[in-house]
Amino acid sequence: MTTISTGRRRIRDRLRNNWIDIGAIAVAGILFASGWPTLFEIYDTMSPVAAPVVAAAMFLPVALARFNPLLGWVIVIVTAIAVPLLWDNTETYTYPWHPGQLIALLVLLFAVAVRMSPAVTLIVVGVTSGAALVFMPGMDGRGWMTGFFFLGFAGYLVQRLVSSRRQLADQTARTRVERELRAGLEEKARIARDLHDVVAHHMSLVVVAAQTAPYRHAEISDPVRAEFDTIAETARTALDEVRGILGVLRTDEVAAPLAPQPGLAELDDLVEAARRAGVEVSVAVEGIVRPVDASTGLAAYRCVQEALANAGRHAPGQPVAVSIGYGLTELTIRVTNPMATSPVDTGTTGGHGVRGMSDRIGALGGVVSAGPVERDGRWVFGVLAHLPIAPVVGAAAAGL
C-alpha cells in the first residue's frame, strides 16, 4: 500500500506541475501577443525593430516561473530599468513600465518567494521595490514597494506551508515503514520463541533418553554407553545454542512465556473465545483425526488464531468458516469469511499477521496463501495453509 500511495502522489504532482507549466506558458504568450503592439503607445521613440526584442524580454520570462523564476525575474527587472532609460514615454502614459511588465514582475516575484530561500526573496523584493521608488511617479513608488513586500511575504508563507506538508508526508511514510519493520521483527521474534519451545521439548527428550538408556538397558556395552553420553552432551550443546540464538533475536526485555505452547488440541478453546467475542464461527474436520507433531500443531493454531483475529477486525459481524483437513502427508487449514465491501474499497492486501503465518509455516516446509476471492458474486477473504505431517516422536517412542 505504501508503494501504491507513493506512486499515486507522484502522478498527481506530475499532472499538477504540467498544468502549472502550461498556464505559465499561456500567460507569457498572451502577454507577448497583447503587449508587443502596444509598446508604441507607451514609448513613442521605440523602433519597430527593437519592439519584438523588448516585448520578448518583458513578457516571455513568465514561462520560467516554475523552472527558473530567479532567471526570469532578472531578465524582466533588467528591462524594467533599461527601457525607461532608453526610450521616452508618450504624453498620455506616465508610468515607466508596461502593464504587462508589471504582471510579469508580480508573477515572477511571487514564484521566487515560493521556490527560493528567504535571503534570495528579500534581495529580489528589495531590488524590485528600489526600482519602483526610482521610476514610479509621485507616491506610487511607495505603494508598489509595500505591495511587493506583501507579495514576497505571501510567497514565503506558501513555501513554508508546502514544505511543512511535504515534511509531514515524508515523516508519515517513514513512520509507516518503521512500524512495518518493527511489526515484522516482533513477529519473527515470537516465531523464534515458539520454535525454541518446540525444539527445546524434543531436545530435552533426546537428552533424557540418552542419559537413562544405560539404566534401562543394563546389557549394553561400554562403547554403546559412551555413545549415549556423547549423544546427550551433543543435545545439551545444541539446546544451549538454540537458547543463545533466541536471545539475539529478541528485540525487547519481555521474557518468553513459560506456559506450554498451544496446538490443535486447544483449537476448541480458541474458537469458543472467538464466539464469546461475538464472532460466528463454524468448524469442520475432514479426514481421520490423529496426533501431529508439536511444530505443526503450533503453526496450525497460530494460523487459525490470526485468521480469526483478522476476520473480527476487518469483517465484524460476518460468519467465519474453519476447516481442518487431515490428509496422508499434510494438514490443510482453511479459514474463510465474507467481506463487507470489495477489496478495492477497503484496500485489503494482507498485513503483518499474514506475513508471520507465511514465515512460520514456511519454516516447516509448508505453504500458505491469503487474500480476497470472488465467489458467487461476493468477495470472500480466505486463508489456505498446507502443513506437512511428520511422525510423532514422544516419550513412548524413546522408550521412556
C-alpha positions as CSV (number, residue, x, y, z in Angstrom):
1,M,0.0,0.0,0.0
2,T,2.8,2.4,0.7
3,T,4.3,1.9,-2.8
4,I,0.8,2.4,-4.4
5,S,0.2,5.6,-2.4
6,T,3.6,7.0,-3.3
7,G,3.0,6.2,-7.0
8,R,-0.3,8.0,-7.0
9,R,1.1,11.0,-5.2
10,R,3.9,11.3,-7.8
11,I,1.3,11.1,-10.7
12,R,-0.8,13.8,-9.1
13,D,2.3,16.0,-8.6
14,R,3.4,15.5,-12.2
15,L,-0.1,16.4,-13.5
16,R,-0.2,19.5,-11.3
17,N,3.2,20.6,-12.4
18,N,2.2,20.1,-16.1
19,W,-0.8,22.3,-15.6
20,I,1.4,25.0,-13.9
21,D,3.8,24.9,-16.8
22,I,1.0,25.1,-19.4
23,G,-0.6,28.0,-17.5
24,A,2.7,29.9,-17.3
25,I,3.4,29.5,-21.0
26,A,-0.1,30.5,-21.8
27,V,0.2,33.7,-19.7
28,A,3.6,34.5,-21.3
29,G,2.1,34.1,-24.8
30,I,-0.9,36.2,-24.1
31,L,1.3,39.0,-22.6
32,F,3.6,38.9,-25.5
33,A,0.9,38.9,-28.1
34,S,-1.0,41.8,-26.5
35,G,2.0,43.7,-25.3
36,W,4.1,43.9,-28.4
37,P,1.6,46.1,-30.5
38,T,1.0,48.4,-27.5
39,L,4.6,49.2,-26.9
40,F,4.5,52.1,-29.4
41,E,1.6,53.7,-27.5
42,I,3.8,53.8,-24.4
43,Y,7.2,54.5,-25.8
44,D,6.9,56.8,-28.8
45,T,10.6,56.7,-29.7
46,M,10.9,52.9,-29.8
47,S,11.8,51.5,-33.3
48,P,9.8,48.6,-34.9
49,V,13.0,46.5,-34.9
50,A,13.6,46.8,-31.2
51,A,9.9,46.3,-30.2
52,P,9.7,42.5,-30.5
53,V,13.0,42.0,-28.7
54,V,11.9,44.3,-25.9
55,A,8.5,42.6,-25.7
56,A,10.1,39.2,-25.5
57,A,12.4,40.3,-22.7
58,M,9.4,41.9,-20.9
59,F,6.8,39.1,-21.1
60,L,8.2,35.7,-22.1
61,P,10.3,35.1,-18.9
62,V,6.9,34.4,-17.2
63,A,7.2,30.9,-18.8
64,L,10.2,30.3,-16.4
65,A,8.1,30.8,-13.3
66,R,8.4,27.1,-12.2
67,F,11.7,26.1,-13.9
68,N,13.9,29.1,-13.0
69,P,11.9,32.0,-11.6
70,L,15.1,33.9,-10.5
71,L,16.4,34.0,-14.1
72,G,13.1,35.1,-15.3
73,W,12.9,37.9,-12.7
74,V,16.5,39.1,-13.6
75,I,15.5,39.4,-17.3
76,V,12.3,41.3,-16.5
77,I,13.9,43.7,-13.9
78,V,16.8,44.5,-16.3
79,T,14.2,45.5,-18.9
80,A,12.3,47.4,-16.3
81,I,15.4,49.5,-15.5
82,A,16.8,49.8,-19.1
83,V,13.6,50.6,-21.1
84,P,12.7,53.8,-19.2
85,L,16.3,55.0,-19.6
86,L,16.5,54.2,-23.4
87,W,13.0,55.4,-24.5
88,D,10.8,58.2,-23.5
89,N,7.1,57.8,-22.6
90,T,4.2,59.2,-24.6
91,E,2.4,62.2,-23.2
92,T,-0.7,60.2,-22.4
93,Y,1.1,57.4,-20.3
94,T,3.0,58.5,-17.2
95,Y,4.0,55.1,-15.8
96,P,7.5,53.9,-16.7
97,W,6.5,50.3,-17.1
98,H,4.2,48.5,-19.4
99,P,1.1,47.0,-17.5
100,G,2.1,43.5,-18.8
101,Q,5.6,44.1,-17.5
102,L,4.1,44.8,-14.0
103,I,2.1,41.5,-14.3
104,A,5.3,39.6,-15.2
105,L,7.2,41.2,-12.2
106,L,4.4,40.2,-9.8
107,V,4.2,36.6,-11.1
108,L,8.0,36.1,-11.1
109,L,8.5,37.8,-7.7
110,F,5.8,35.5,-6.2
111,A,7.4,32.5,-7.8
112,V,10.8,33.4,-6.4
113,A,9.3,33.8,-2.9
114,V,7.7,30.3,-3.2
115,R,10.7,28.4,-4.6
116,M,13.8,30.3,-3.4
117,S,15.4,30.9,0.0
118,P,14.2,33.8,2.2
119,A,17.5,35.6,1.7
120,V,17.1,35.5,-2.1
121,T,13.5,36.6,-1.8
122,L,14.5,39.5,0.4
123,I,17.1,40.7,-2.2
124,V,14.6,40.3,-5.1
125,V,11.9,42.2,-3.2
126,G,14.4,44.9,-2.2
127,V,15.7,45.4,-5.8
128,T,12.2,45.5,-7.2
129,S,11.0,47.9,-4.6
130,G,14.0,50.2,-5.2
131,A,13.3,50.2,-9.0
132,A,9.7,51.2,-8.2
133,L,10.8,54.0,-5.9
134,V,13.1,55.4,-8.6
135,F,10.9,55.2,-11.6
136,M,7.3,55.4,-10.4
137,P,5.9,58.9,-10.3
138,G,4.9,60.6,-7.0
139,M,3.8,58.4,-4.1
140,D,3.1,55.4,-6.4
141,G,6.6,54.0,-5.8
142,R,5.9,53.6,-2.0
143,G,2.6,51.9,-2.7
144,W,4.2,49.5,-5.1
145,M,7.0,48.9,-2.7
146,T,4.5,47.9,0.0
147,G,2.7,45.6,-2.4
148,F,6.0,43.9,-3.4
149,F,6.9,43.2,0.2
150,F,3.4,41.8,1.0
151,L,3.6,39.6,-2.1
152,G,7.0,38.3,-1.2
153,F,5.8,37.5,2.4
154,A,2.8,35.7,1.0
155,G,5.0,33.6,-1.2
156,Y,7.2,32.8,1.7
157,L,4.2,31.6,3.7
158,V,3.1,29.4,0.8
159,Q,6.6,28.0,0.7
160,R,6.6,27.2,4.4
161,L,3.1,25.6,4.0
162,V,4.2,23.4,1.1
163,S,7.4,22.5,2.9
164,S,5.7,21.5,6.1
165,R,3.2,19.4,4.3
166,R,5.9,17.6,2.4
167,Q,7.9,17.0,5.6
168,L,4.8,15.7,7.3
169,A,4.1,13.3,4.4
170,D,7.7,12.1,4.4
171,Q,7.7,11.6,8.2
172,T,4.4,9.8,7.9
173,A,5.9,7.5,5.3
174,R,9.0,6.9,7.4
175,T,6.9,6.1,10.4
176,R,4.8,3.7,8.5
177,V,7.9,1.9,7.2
178,E,9.4,1.8,10.7
179,R,6.1,0.4,12.1
180,E,6.0,-2.3,9.5
181,L,9.6,-3.2,10.1
182,R,9.0,-3.3,13.9
183,A,5.9,-5.4,13.4
184,G,7.8,-7.9,11.2
185,L,10.7,-8.1,13.7
186,E,8.3,-8.7,16.6
187,E,6.5,-11.4,14.7
188,K,9.8,-13.1,13.8
189,A,10.9,-12.9,17.5
190,R,7.6,-14.5,18.6
191,I,8.1,-17.3,16.0
192,A,11.7,-17.8,17.3
193,R,10.4,-18.2,20.8
194,D,7.7,-20.6,19.7
195,L,10.2,-22.7,17.7
196,H,12.6,-22.6,20.7
197,D,9.9,-24.1,23.0
198,V,9.2,-26.9,20.5
199,V,12.8,-27.7,19.8
200,A,13.7,-27.5,23.5
201,H,11.0,-30.0,24.2
202,H,12.2,-32.6,21.7
203,M,15.9,-32.0,22.5
204,S,15.1,-32.5,26.2
205,L,13.5,-35.8,25.4
206,V,16.7,-36.8,23.5
207,V,18.9,-35.8,26.4
208,V,16.7,-37.7,28.9
209,A,16.5,-40.8,26.6
210,A,20.3,-40.8,26.1
211,Q,21.1,-40.4,29.8
212,T,18.6,-43.1,31.0
213,A,19.3,-45.6,28.3
214,P,22.2,-47.3,30.3
215,Y,19.9,-47.7,33.3
216,R,17.0,-49.1,31.2
217,H,19.2,-51.4,29.3
218,A,21.8,-52.9,31.6
219,E,23.1,-55.3,28.9
220,I,24.6,-52.6,26.7
221,S,28.4,-52.4,26.4
222,D,30.7,-49.7,27.5
223,P,31.3,-48.3,23.9
224,V,27.5,-48.0,23.5
225,R,27.3,-46.4,26.9
226,A,29.9,-43.8,25.8
227,E,28.0,-43.3,22.6
228,F,24.8,-42.4,24.6
229,D,26.8,-40.0,26.7
230,T,28.1,-38.3,23.5
231,I,24.5,-38.0,22.2
232,A,23.3,-36.5,25.5
233,E,26.2,-34.0,25.5
234,T,25.6,-33.0,21.9
235,A,21.9,-32.5,22.5
236,R,22.6,-30.3,25.6
237,T,25.1,-28.2,23.5
238,A,22.5,-27.8,20.7
239,L,19.9,-26.8,23.2
240,D,22.2,-24.1,24.7
241,E,23.0,-22.8,21.2
242,V,19.2,-22.5,20.4
243,R,18.7,-20.5,23.6
244,G,21.6,-18.2,22.7
245,I,20.2,-17.6,19.2
246,L,16.8,-16.8,20.7
247,G,18.4,-14.2,23.0
248,V,19.9,-12.5,19.9
249,L,16.6,-12.5,18.1
250,R,14.7,-10.9,21.0
251,T,14.1,-7.2,20.5
252,D,12.8,-6.4,23.9
253,E,13.2,-7.4,27.6
254,V,10.0,-9.4,27.8
255,A,10.7,-12.9,28.9
256,A,9.4,-15.8,26.8
257,P,6.1,-17.3,28.1
258,L,6.5,-20.3,30.4
259,A,3.2,-21.9,29.6
260,P,3.1,-24.9,27.2
261,Q,2.7,-23.9,23.6
262,P,-0.8,-24.4,22.2
263,G,-1.6,-26.9,19.4
264,L,-4.6,-28.5,17.7
265,A,-6.0,-29.7,21.0
266,E,-6.5,-26.1,22.0
267,L,-8.4,-25.1,18.9
268,D,-11.8,-25.6,20.6
269,D,-10.8,-23.1,23.3
270,L,-9.7,-20.6,20.7
271,V,-13.0,-21.0,18.7
272,E,-15.0,-20.6,21.9
273,A,-13.1,-17.5,22.8
274,A,-13.9,-16.0,19.4
275,R,-17.6,-16.9,19.8
276,R,-17.7,-15.1,23.2
277,A,-16.2,-12.1,21.4
278,G,-19.2,-12.0,19.0
279,V,-17.7,-13.9,16.0
280,E,-19.9,-16.5,14.4
281,V,-17.5,-19.4,13.9
282,S,-18.2,-22.8,12.4
283,V,-15.7,-25.6,12.5
284,A,-15.5,-28.7,10.2
285,V,-13.0,-31.5,10.5
286,E,-12.2,-33.7,7.5
287,G,-10.3,-37.0,7.4
288,I,-9.1,-39.2,10.2
289,V,-8.1,-37.1,13.2
290,R,-4.7,-38.2,14.5
291,P,-1.9,-36.6,16.6
292,V,0.6,-34.3,14.8
293,D,4.0,-33.1,16.0
294,A,4.2,-30.0,18.2
295,S,5.6,-27.7,15.5
296,T,2.8,-28.4,13.1
297,G,0.2,-28.1,15.8
298,L,1.6,-24.8,16.9
299,A,1.7,-23.5,13.4
300,A,-1.9,-24.6,12.7
301,Y,-3.1,-23.0,15.9
302,R,-1.3,-19.7,15.1
303,C,-2.7,-19.7,11.6
304,V,-6.3,-20.1,12.8
305,Q,-5.7,-17.6,15.6
306,E,-4.5,-14.9,13.2
307,A,-7.3,-15.6,10.7
308,L,-10.0,-15.3,13.3
309,A,-8.4,-12.1,14.6
310,N,-8.3,-10.6,11.1
311,A,-11.9,-11.6,10.4
312,G,-13.1,-10.0,13.6
313,R,-11.1,-6.8,12.8
314,H,-11.9,-6.3,9.1
315,A,-15.2,-8.0,8.7
316,P,-17.1,-7.6,12.0
317,G,-20.5,-9.5,12.1
318,Q,-19.6,-11.8,9.2
319,P,-19.6,-15.6,9.8
320,V,-16.2,-17.4,9.7
321,A,-15.8,-21.0,8.5
322,V,-12.8,-23.0,9.7
323,S,-11.9,-26.3,8.1
324,I,-9.2,-28.7,9.3
325,G,-8.3,-31.5,6.9
326,Y,-6.2,-34.5,7.8
327,G,-4.5,-36.0,4.7
328,L,-2.0,-38.7,4.4
329,T,1.1,-36.5,4.4
330,E,-0.3,-33.0,5.1
331,L,-2.6,-31.0,7.3
332,T,-4.8,-28.5,5.5
333,I,-6.2,-25.4,7.3
334,R,-8.8,-23.3,5.5
335,V,-10.5,-20.2,7.1
336,T,-12.9,-18.1,5.0
337,N,-15.2,-15.2,5.8
338,P,-17.3,-12.9,3.6
339,M,-16.1,-9.4,3.2
340,A,-18.3,-6.4,4.0
341,T,-17.1,-4.5,0.9
342,S,-14.9,-5.2,-2.1
343,P,-11.1,-5.2,-1.6
344,V,-10.9,-2.3,-4.0
345,D,-12.8,-0.1,-1.5
346,T,-11.0,-1.4,1.6
347,G,-7.5,-1.8,0.2
348,T,-7.3,-5.3,1.7
349,T,-3.9,-6.7,0.9
350,G,-3.0,-8.8,4.0
351,G,-0.8,-7.4,6.8
352,H,2.0,-8.5,9.1
353,G,-0.1,-11.3,10.5
354,V,-0.3,-13.0,7.1
355,R,3.4,-12.4,6.6
356,G,4.1,-14.0,10.0
357,M,1.9,-17.0,9.1
358,S,3.9,-17.4,5.9
359,D,7.2,-17.3,7.7
360,R,6.0,-19.7,10.4
361,I,4.5,-22.3,8.1
362,G,7.3,-21.9,5.5
363,A,9.9,-22.8,8.2
364,L,8.2,-26.2,8.5
365,G,8.2,-26.7,4.7
366,G,4.5,-25.8,4.3
367,V,2.8,-23.1,2.2
368,V,0.1,-20.6,2.9
369,S,-1.9,-18.2,0.8
370,A,-4.3,-15.4,1.9
371,G,-6.3,-12.9,0.0
372,P,-9.7,-11.9,-1.3
373,V,-11.5,-14.2,-3.7
374,E,-14.8,-13.5,-5.5
375,R,-17.3,-16.4,-5.1
376,D,-20.9,-16.3,-6.4
377,G,-20.8,-12.5,-6.8
378,R,-19.5,-12.0,-3.3
379,W,-16.0,-11.2,-2.0
380,V,-14.6,-13.8,0.5
381,F,-11.3,-13.5,2.3
382,G,-9.7,-16.8,2.6
383,V,-6.6,-18.3,4.3
384,L,-5.4,-21.6,3.0
385,A,-2.4,-23.4,4.6
386,H,-0.8,-26.8,3.9
387,L,1.5,-28.2,6.6
388,P,3.4,-31.4,6.3
389,I,2.5,-34.0,8.9
390,A,5.7,-35.5,10.4
391,P,5.7,-38.7,12.6
392,V,5.2,-38.0,16.3
393,V,8.2,-38.9,18.4
394,G,7.3,-38.8,22.0
395,A,8.2,-40.5,25.3
396,A,6.9,-43.8,24.2
397,A,9.0,-43.8,21.1
398,A,12.0,-43.0,23.2
399,G,11.3,-46.0,25.4
400,L,10.5,-44.0,28.5
